[in-house]
Amino acid sequence: MRYCPGRAPLAVPLVLCAAVLLLPALGAAERRRLACSTCRGIADRFNQGLADTAKKNFGGGNTAWEEKTLSKYESSEIRLVEIIENLCDSSNFECNNMVEEHEEHIEKWWFKLKKKYPDLFKWFCIEMIEVCCPAGTYGPDCLACRGGSERPCHGNGRCDGDGTRGGDGSCSCNKEYTGDFCLDCSNGYYSTLKNETHSVCTACHAACKTCTGSSNKDCQDCKEGWIKNEEAACVVCDASCVGCTGEGSDKCKVCASGYIKEDEKCTDIDECNLPEKVCIRENEDCVNTRGSYKCVCSEGFEEKDGTCVQTVKTGEEIETVATEPSPGGHDDL
Ligand SMILES: *[C@@H]1O[C@H](CO)[C@@H](O)[C@H](O)[C@H]1NC(C)=O
């Protein structure tokens, strides 16, 4: 615990030292990734600090005296201290710790090296304290990601540890792609372009589970609820089916809800003719639909606050007779 008692600057409450005890719980790879994002945050805040202090102190139209002072301030320790003070939120232990540990590097860069190495992130995070890697590379030695550092994962996925000293360079492909190099198409996608460096996969027709082209005739397998017809195209199962072995209501594996098997066919149930009434409010009628039914207010009545009330006549005009389905209606039985 070399950063704990005594060494923490005032900006870092000692309570935060407790955080150090939690760090070993992170895996080594996670710690490396965290270190890089911490450093990136520091470099970003430093650049922000540069911009803020440039604006704050001199508003343009400088006198000769100001010009001289400005150029002094520009590279001054005062400005550096102002910037460093704002590099970390006080609650960010990792950040405060990193700044404290490497303040000398930052000072050296500020006073001697920033002209030669203007990119602080690159100089500090990648080259000096070695917590990050250049984009497209990963791990302790900044090796190229799978698929190469130019286009990791062939532009079709994310390289594990990209830009950090962690990770293993393997690819997590976007959903359209699969394989170690994200060059193959996932199920439900087919290849529309493929050469050594590029691969483009496009979604199959909605009817297909797997396919070789864009139409429902290019399916290798049909999706659940679809079936191959005589022309070898996948077509949707009849509305009365859940799963089917062919087209039509006589080829259902199981009848959909609201349908019942009758003479080998899934047939619509007429809920309005069941012995037990399904529309039970006063002044409403039952309307059968395919696979379901609706309860609607009778003619001369309209829906209001969940009941059917008599339609009010205004003058000679009769207001619209409500035929809208009531919210009490059901989609299935
Ligand atoms: C592969 O395809 C891409 C995209 O069309 C193209 O830019 C690239 O030049 C091709 N590469 C080769 C080696 O043919």
The ligand as a Tripos MOL2 file, in Angstrom:
@<TRIPOS>MOLECULE
LIG
   14    14     1     0     0
SMALL
NO_CHARGES

@<TRIPOS>ATOM
      1 C1        -12.1410   -6.0170  -51.2610 C.3       1 LIG1
      2 O1        -13.3640   -5.3050  -51.2900 O.3       1 LIG1
      3 C2        -13.2920   -3.9540  -50.8540 C.3       1 LIG1
      4 C3        -14.6850   -3.3670  -50.7750 C.3       1 LIG1
      5 O2        -15.3460   -3.3990  -51.9930 O.3       1 LIG1
      6 C4        -12.3640   -3.1600  -51.7540 C.3       1 LIG1
      7 O3        -12.2730   -1.8320  -51.3190 O.3       1 LIG1
      8 C5        -11.0010   -3.8270  -51.7490 C.3       1 LIG1
      9 O4        -10.1560   -3.1540  -52.6480 O.3       1 LIG1
     10 C6        -11.1060   -5.3100  -52.1070 C.3       1 LIG1
     11 N1         -9.8000   -5.9400  -51.9170 N.am      1 LIG1
     12 C7         -9.2990   -6.8230  -52.7820 C.2       1 LIG1
     13 C8         -7.9930   -7.3970  -52.4020 C.3       1 LIG1
     14 O5         -9.8670   -7.1140  -53.8000 O.2       1 LIG1
@<TRIPOS>BOND
     1     1     2 1
     2     1    10 1
     3     2     3 1
     4     3     4 1
     5     3     6 1
     6     4     5 1
     7     6     7 1
     8     6     8 1
     9     8     9 1
    10     8    10 1
    11    10    11 1
    12    11    12 1
    13    12    13 1
    14    12    14 2
@<TRIPOS>SUBSTRUCTURE
     1 LIG1         1 GROUP 0 **** ****
